[in-house]
Amino acid sequence: MSSGATARFGDSAEAISAGASSAQATSAQGHPRALAEAVAGLLAELGVTTPHVAGNSLGGWVALELAALYPVASVTLIDPAGLWKQGAPLYCRISLRASRWLASRPLSYLVRFRLGRVLALGQTHGRPTRLTPGYARETIAAMGTCPGFEATLAATARQGYRATAPITAPVKLAFGSRDVLLLRGQSRHLDQLPPGIQAETLPRCGHVPMADDPGAVAELITRTAARAAQAPVVR
């Protein structure tokens, strides 16, 4: 497989669960760098060369780490975590802890109702009333049961993303206009990203815009890949 392949890294719960699959996982195993190393190994095993990579939340941080480890054709960052000056802001850590705690409670009945979905998922989704009860239940279950939560939270609490090598592939960055998890002034510092990057806005989308407007997310990734076709990757 060549650069036509796309590797996508999902939202926080999904990436945490996939990255540190053991409840006894260490913080080193849960660090985005370690997750990227695992992905790089898998891509090499599958014979995937210079893929287009896209990541949301923790997955965005993993995509950045992967771009320093493995040849990629393009990088699409969707509300990426890790763009803080030092450690994760207290607001983010409390929000994740609260989400984890709430997810371990029986919310299945609550999300049957539109107001219940707003209360349960309003911080991460820009249009929670449009979500189906089934999607809401699955999302809450993922956050409540992902076994790598503690390891990954510990690994990312004290330090943000730090560039270790130049990223020569095209990079596109976007935040949902209704992302109230990664706040401006706290979690959107661009100094570690390649020069000249400016954040785009995904209208009426929250921290997980794939659920709010999948078409807009697909279009963003497609535009980034098109840029790669016009500007070959420098290796």
N, C-alpha and C positions, 0 to 999 in steps of 0.2 A: 504494500500500500504506500502511496506517496502523499504529497501535500494536499490531495483531495480529501483526505480523512480529517475528521474533526473530533477532538477530544474535549468533552465537556465535563466540568467539575461543578457539582451541584451546590445547594445551599448549605447552611451551617450544619444542620442535623445530619443530612445525607453524607457530607464530607467527613464529619466527625465519626460517624458510624463506620464508613468505609476505611478511614485512615487508621484508626486504632481499634481494632475489632475485639480486643480482649478487655474485660473489665479491669484487669491488672496491668494494662498497658502503661508504660512510663511516659512522662512528659516529653522525653526525647523522641519517642515513637510517634507522639501526637503532634510534633512540630510540623508546620507546613513544608519545611525543607525535607523532612523525612518522608512525608506523604508524596512530595514531588519525586524523590528518589525512587519510591516504589512505583509510581506511574511511569517514570522513565524506563525502569526495568521491564515493565509490562509492554510498553510500546516497542522496545527493542526486541522482546521475545515474539511479539506479533508481527514484526517486520514493518511497522509503521514508521515512515521517515517524514520529517518536516510536516507534522500535522498542524492544522489550525486549532488553536486551543482557546477555550472560553470558560470562564469561571465566575460564579456568583458567591459573594460573601467570603467564607473561608476558602471556597474553591477559587476565587480570584487571586488570593494570596498564593495558593498552590500553583496556579498558572504562572505567576511571576517567577516563583522559584524554579519551576520546570523550564522556563525560557532561558534560565542561566545554566541549566544542566544539559539540555537536549536541543538539537536544532528544531526550531518551530517556524512555520510559515507566517503566522500572525497570532496576536494575543488580544482577546476581547475581555475586558474587565467590567463586570456588572456588579455595582455596589460592593466592591472588594473590601474585605477586612484587612487590617494591618497598616493602614495609612495614617497611623497616629505617630506623634513625635517620639514618645517613649513607650511606656506600657499601655495596655488597653485602658481607655477611660473607665473610671469607676461606674459611670452611667451604663456603659456597655456590659460590664461584668455583672452588675446588679440585674440588668434586663435579662441577660441569659440565664442567670440563676433563677429569677422569678419565672421565666418561661419554662425552665426545666421542672421547677416545683409544681407549677400549675398543670403541666402536661402529665404529671404523675397522679393527678386527681381525676376522678370520673367526670369528664367534660362531654362525653358522647351525647348526652341528652341535651345539654346546653346548645351545642352547635347545630342542632336541628332548626334553630331559629336564627333569623337574620341578625338580631341584636346580639345573640350569643356568639355568632361568628365575629362580629365587630369586637366584642370584649376579649375573645380568645386570640384573635389573629390580627387585630387592628394595628399593632405596632410593626408587624412585619409585612403586611399586605396593604396595598393602596386601595383596593376595592373588595374588602372582605364580604360585603353583602352579595357579591356575584359568585362567590365560591360555593361549591356544592357541599352539603353536609358530609358526603363521603370523602371528599378531598380534605376537608377540615379535620375529620377524624384521623385520617392517615398522617397528616402533617403533625398533629399533636402527638400521636403515638410514636412517630419517628423521634421527636424531640425528647419524649419521656423515656424511651428505651434504648437510645443509641449508646452502646457500651463504652465508646471512647470519649465521652463527654468530658469527664474529669481530667483525663490526660491532656486533651487538646486545649481545654480552658487554661490549665496550668502552664502549658507550653507557650501560649500566646498572651498571657496576662502581663508579663514583665517587659516584653519587647515587641516592637512592630516589625514590618517588613524592612529589610536592609538590602540594598542592591549589592550584589557580590560580583557581578559581571555585566558588561554592556548588553542590552537587548537590542539587536539589530533588526528584528522583524517589526512590521507595523503594529502599533499598539493603539487600541481604542478604549476609552474609559467613559462609563455612563453611570449616573445615579438616578434612581427613581425620584420624582419630584415630591413624593410622599414618604420617602425613607426617613423614619423618625428613630431609627436605631443608630445609624452612622451620621452623627450630627455635624453640620458645618462648624469649623473651628476646633473640632475635636478629632474627627476621624477621616478627614479628607485632605490631608497634607500630601502634596504631589512632589516634594523635593527628591524622593528616592526613585521616581519614575523617569523614563527617558525625557530629555529636554523637549520643551514645546508642547507637551500633552496638555490638553484642556478637557475638562469634563463636560460631556453632553448630558442632557436631561431627558429622561423618559417620562412623559407627561402622565399624571394620575397613577403612577406606579409606586409601589412601596419597596421595601428591602428585597423582596423576592418577586421581581417583575415578571418572571416567566409565567406566574399564575395570573397576574393582572393583565398583561398584554403580550401574549406569546408571539404575536405577529411583529410587534415592535422590536422584541429581542432578536428574533430571527433576522429581521432586516438589518439590525446593527451588526450582527456577526457576519452577514453576507457582505455588507459594505467593507468591513475590515478585511475579509478574505479577498475582495476585489482589489483593494489597495496592494495586497501582497502580490497579486498577479501582475500588477503594473510596476512594482518595485521588488525585484528578486532579493531573496534573503542573502545577506552577506555572512559568510562563514569564516 
